[in-house]
């Protein structure tokens, strides 16, 4: 694939304004190095551009229309609109950001220089393929954004339910009895923090949790370091399902994070920076209620007020101070009722998180193949042109998200007797995959090798218009592979497909084909 230096095919400028030049009710977007654009009343650009933060967060955005920019924001504009798609460039820069972050220089605040951008080499496939790549990645990114939005909505739902049932825990307008934390506890346990390996533990190894395992108030078992084999694990410090963990030391914003352990893998140990609460049997408290109580904004701020530390050190909350916290304790029946709601919502969040992980993996695989020229786009039609309703509107998007995304269907795939989003049900998912497999066979020429990897790639792309927020991409569920295996065997039985030994090499003198020891699929002579 042809490569071109970014500085040769684009014009790269920076804005002229100071970061505080924006106004809250401005008419135009004002792009700084922050993830979300500000607003401003004057514009300096009226163009289609990719905007790259020059320091700090080092993010990338796309915009078309009138806007202004901070003096450390790079504005990348097209020199030749017939040979470079700016949306394609946006998606390339998005994947290139990891490289730019490694190249960034500076101390506390990292920054990139103009040369880091002008010397960057960008692969340039044919212009129409650039459009196709941008469209496909935009579709997947749109689904990722929807899943993140739904996860946030579920978090907001739990916060609303908590306030509806219990009110603000600090103001205690519902008049619940308050008890010192010490009345509820048998003990506050903590672990040890030996010097560990600079990598996560394998499933067979012992590991020690890092602060990141609870920082987001959701337990993350992946945030750990492997315990050296020379150090014997302290078994009593092993984390178990049902534990309630609490960070006693961190920055003022992050200290007092609390996470409930729904499921724990074996051989993970608490460090000395994380507490574990052990409740009295007769305390009449549900740990899930206490979890959501301690992570409530007003209650957490009250707990964070206990943090103290010498200058230059991270704030620390002592066990003694923490035990004095006054906590509202409703009836155990009401706590249990709330906990049941939490468990249902958390189960739904778990599905969304798995789907999000699947989609992010799909996005990573597609972008890697696209920018290496390994993606077969010959069958993908160009998306229909769409006109933005208002180019000056600033959509509510995350950093590194495209503002405009065309909507189209993949033709000639036609569905019959299925819902709008058939992948949301097991029956619809199998029916859609079956139609795709049938069409895939029909598109093959007779007596040619059949590569099922090509089918899965095709299914990934063609399914995007039929996915909803609950749908996992094709190939992520065992059901998908079992279905395709069944159809392959059926096609072999009816001789639509044949199993043959692969051709290994040909003897030039005799023109004899020597077969290898691998079995491959070939289409039959009659399809």
N, C-alpha and C positions, 0 to 999 in steps of 0.2 A: 504494500500500500504506500502511496506517495506521502512523504512527510514534508511539512513546511514549518518554518519558524514563525511563532506567533507575531513577532514584531514586523515580519515581512508582509503578512496578509491582513493585519489589523492596524488601526491607529490607537495608541494607548495614551491617555491623558489622565490627569487627576483633577479633582474639584478644586475650588479656590477658597472655600468657606471654613470657618472655625466650627468645631463640633457643636457649640451652643448657639448656632445661628438659627436653628429651627424654631417654629412656633406651633403650639398645640393644635390650633385650628387652621393650619396652613392649607393651601389649595393643592400643592404639588408634593410628591414624595421627596424626601431629603435623605439620601443614602450616606450613612456614616459607616464606621466599622462595627456597629452594633448589629445583632441578628435581625432586628425588626427596624424597618425604615421609619424615620421621623417625618414631620411635615414642615413645609415652608411656603411662603407666599410668592417667591420669585423663582423662576426656572432659568438654568443656564444651558440645558441640553434639551433638544427635541429630536429624539432618535431611538433606534433600537440598540440596546447595549447589554453587555455583560459587565457586572460591577463586582470588583474584587476588593475586599477589605485589606488595606496595606499593613495594618498592625492589629494587635489585640486578638480578637476572635478569629481572624483570617477565614472569613466565610465568602461565599459567592452567591450572587443573585442575578436574575434576568429581568429586564424591564423594557417596554416600548412605549414611548410617549414623552411628555415634558417632565423634567425632574431636575434636581440639583444634587451636588455631591460635596462631601467633606474633602479637605485638602490631602488626606491620606487614603482616599478611596480611588482606586484605579478604574477609569471608565474605558472599556474596550469597545471600539466601534469597527464596523466592517469596511474594508476597502473595496471589496468586490462581491456584491450581493448575488452574482450568478455562480459563484464558486464556493461560498462559505455560508452555511446556515448558522445564525447566531444562537439558535436553540441547541443545535448540535454542539457548538462551541461551549455553551453553558454546561452541557452534560459532560463534555470532556474535561473542562476545568474543575468540575465537581469531583471527578475521580482523581484529578491531578493535584487537588488540594493537599492530600497526604504528603506528596513529594514537596510541595511548597512549604508545608509546616516543618519538614525536616531541614529545608534549606534556610528557613528564617533565622535571622541573627538578632542579637540584642540580649539584654539581661532579663529583667522581670517581664517587660512587655516586648514580645517578639515582633519583628517587622520584616517585610520582604522588600527588596529593591526592584527598581524597574527592570534591571537586567535579568532577574529571575523569571520575568514574564516574557520579555522580548526574545530570549534565547530558548524558551520552551518549544519543543517540537510537537506539532499536532498532526495526527494522521488524517489525511484528506481522501476519503472515498468519494465516488461520484456524488454530485449534489443531491440527486433524488434519494440516494441511500442515506445521506446525512439527514434528510427529512424523515425517512422511515425510522432511523435509529432514535432520533429525538422523540418521535411520536410514541414508539414502543416504551422507551424509558420513562416518558411522561405518564403513560398509562399505569405503569407499575408504581411510580412515585406517587401518583394520585391515590392509589389504593393504600399505600403506606401511610400517607397523610390522613386518610379516613380512619384507619385503625388507631393511629395515635390520638386523633380527636375523640374517638369513642372511648379509649382508655381514660382520657382526661374527664370525659363526661361521667364515667363510672366512679371515678374518684370524687368528683363534685357531688354525685348522687349520695355517696356515703356520708360526706360532710353535711349535706342537707338533712339526711335522715337522723344523724346524730343530734343536730341542733333541734330538730323537730321533737325528738323523743326526750332529750335531756337538757336542752337549752345551753347557754354559754356556761362552761364549767367554772370560770373564775367569778363571773357575776352571780351565778347560781340563782337565777330568777325563779326557778321551779322549787327552790327550797329543800334540796336534798340534804340529808345528813352528811356532814363532812368528817372525815377521819384522817388522822395522820397516817402517812404511808407505812410507818413502822407497825401499826396495828394490824396490817394486812399480811405482813411478811414473816416467814420463818428466817429467811436469810437473803442477803444480796451477795451472790457469788461472782468471782472474777477468775480469769485464768492467768496464764503466763505468756510472756512474749520473748521466747528465745530467738537467737539469730537464725533466720530461715533461708532457704534457697530463694533466689530471685525468679521464681516461676511458680505457677499453681501446682498443687499436688495432683497426681494421677488418682484414679479410683482406688488403686491398691495401696496408696501411700497415706500417711497421716499429714494433715495440713493444719495451719493456724489461721484463723480468720483475720482479715484486714478490716480497718474501720469502714472501708467501702461496702462491706457486707451488710451494713445497717444504715448507711448514710442517707439513703433515699426513703427510709422508713418502710422498706420492703426487703425481706431477707434475700440475699444473693449469695448462694453457696460458692459461686465461681470466684468470688473475691477472697482468695486465700493464698497462702504461701506454703510450699512444701516444707515439712519438718525434716531436718537432716536425720539420716538413719542412725547417726551416732548419739542422738538425743532420744531418750525413752519418753513416750507420750504419757501425760497424766490423765488417766482414763476418766476420772471424775469431772474433768473439764470438757468432756465430749458433748457437743451440741446435739440435742434430741428434738424430735417433733413435739410441738406444744410449748417449747421454750419461749420466753419473752425476753428479748435482748435489748440493751440500752447502752449507747456510747457515752462514756463519762468524760471523755476528753476529745476536743477538736477545736476548730475556730468557733467564735461566738455564734456565727450563723448556723453551724452544723452540729454543735454539741447538743446532747439530749435527744438524739435520734433514737427511735424505738421501733423494733421490728418483731413481728410474731413469726415463729418458724412453723409453717404448715407441714413441710416435709424436709427432712435433713438426710443427706447422704452420710454414710458411716465415716468415721475417722476424721472428723473436723473438730478442732479444739478452740475454746475461747481464748483470746489474748487478755492481757491485763487491762486493756483500754475499754473493754466491753463487760458490762454487768449482766448477770442473769438473775431475774427475780424468782424467788421461791415462795409461793403463797401458802398461808396456813390453810389447812383443810376446812376449818370452820369460818373462814374469812367471808364466805358468801360473795365472792367476786369471780367474774368470768374473765380470764386473761385477755380475750379478744376485746372486751369492753375497755379494760385498762389500756390496751394497745392504742385504741382509737381515742381514748381520753388523753393520753400522754402526747399524742401526735396532733391533737387539736391545737390550732394556732395560739389561742390565748393561754391555754394550760401549758403548752410547751415554753412560751415566753416566760411564764412564771417559774418554771423549772430551770430555764437557762439563767435566770437571775441568781441562782445558787453558784454559778460558775465563778471561779476565782483563779488567779495565777499571777506569778511574778512577771515583770516586764520582759518581753521577749520570749515568753513561753506560752503554750496553748492553754486556754482556760480549762479547768478541771472541776468536776462536781464530785464532792466526797460522799461516801455512803452516809455519813452522819448527817450532812445537810439534806441529802435526798430523802432520808427517812422522816424529816420534819414536814415535808410537803403535805398540805391539806387537800384531800381529794373528795369530790362528791361521790357518794355511793348509793345509787338507786337500788330498788329491790332486785334480788337475783333473778326473778322471773322476767323483769323488764330487760335486764342485761342479757339474759339468754335469748330473748326475742330479738334484740338487736344483733347479737352474735350470729343468729341464724340468717339474718338478712346479709350480714357481712360475708358469711361463707358462700352464699349463693352468688353474690356479686364478685367475690374473689375467684370463684370457679369460672365465671364468665370472663373475667380479666385474664385468667390463665389461658383460655382458648384464644383470646385476642392476641396475647403476647406470643403464643406459638405461631399463630397466623402471621403476625408482624415479623417474627424471626424468619419464617419461610419466605415471605415476600422480600425481605432485605437480602436474603441469600440469593434469591432469584435475580434481584436487581444487580447484585454484585457480579453474578455469573454473566448476565446479559451485557453489562457495560464492559467487562473484561474482554468478552468475545468481540463485541462491537468495535472496540478501539484497537484490537489486534487484527481486524479484518477476517475473523473466523466465523462471522455470523452470516448465514445464508438468507438474504433478504429478497431474493428474486421473486418469491411468491407473494410478498406483502405489497398490497396496493398503496399508492400514495394517499395519505389522509386528505379528506375534503377540507378546503379552505374554510376557516371560521373567522368571523369578524368580532372583535371584542366590543362589548356594549359600551365600555367607557375606558379608554386608554389611560385616563388620569386617575382612575380609582385605584387605591392601594388595597389589594386583597389581603385578608388576614391569613398569611402563610408563614410557615417556619422558614428559618434561614436555609439556604440551599434548596429552595423549591421554586419551580418555574411559575410565573404569574399566570400565563395563558396555557391552556391545554386543550388541543382540538379533540373533539369527540367523533368517533366514526365506528363503523362495524367492519369486520373482516369478511369480505366476500370471496368466494361464492358460498361460504358456509351457510346453510339454511337449516334452521331448527324447526321441528314439528312436534306439537303436543307437549311442549315444555313451558315452564314458567319463564318470566323475564330473566330470573337469575337461577338457572337450573342447578348450579353447583352448590347451592345452599342446602340441598337435600341429598341423601345417599342415592336415591333412585334417579333424581335428575342428573346428578354428577356422572353416574354410570352411563345414562342414556346419552348425555352430551359427549362423553369420551368415546362411546360406541359410534356415534355419527362421525366424529373426527377420524376414528380409525378406519371406518368404511370408506370415507372420502380419500384418506391417505392411500389405501390400497388401490382405489379406482384411478388415482393420479399416476400410479407407477406404470412404467413400460413393461411389456412382457419379457420374461426371461432375464431379468436384471437383479443384481444384489439388492437386498432390502436391509437398511440400517435403522433399527428401532430408535437409536439416539436421534435420528432425524425426525422421527414421529414425535418424540417427547418435546423437542424444540418447537416443532410446529404447534403442538397442543398448548405449550406455554403461551405462545403468542396469541393464538386464536381464542383462548379462553378468557383473555383479559376483559372483553366486552360482556362476558356472562358471569363475572364474579361479583359478589357483594362483599360486605365487610366481614362476614363470617367465613368466607371461602378460603381454603388453602389451595395454593397452586397445584396443578396436576403434577403427579410424580412425588408428592409429599406424603401420600397416604398408601398404606399397604394394599388397600382396596383397589387402587388404580392399577398397580402392577398385576394383581391377581386377575383383574378383568381383562387386561391386554393379553396375559398369558393364555387365558381361556379362549380368546378370539383367535390367537395365533394357532393354537392346536386345532380349532375348528377349521381355520383356513387350510391347514395342512391336510386335514381329513378330506376336505372337498377339493384338494389339489389346486387351490388358489395360490398356495405357497408350497415350496419344496425345500427339503433339507438336503444340502449337498456338502461335500468336502470342499474346503477352500482351495483355490488354485495357488500353489506355493511358488512354482517357477516353471519355466519352459526350457526344454533341451533344444538348443538352436539346431543341432545337426539333424535330429529326427523330428523336430516340431512336436515332440511329445509333451503333454502337460502333466506335470508331477503335482499331485495333490498333497496338501498338508494334513495335519491331524486335527484341524479345527472344523466345526460344523457351522455353516452359514445358511441364512435364509435367502431364497431367491423366489421371485414371482414366477407363477406358472405361465405356461404358454397361452392359457385362456383365463382372462380376468373378468 
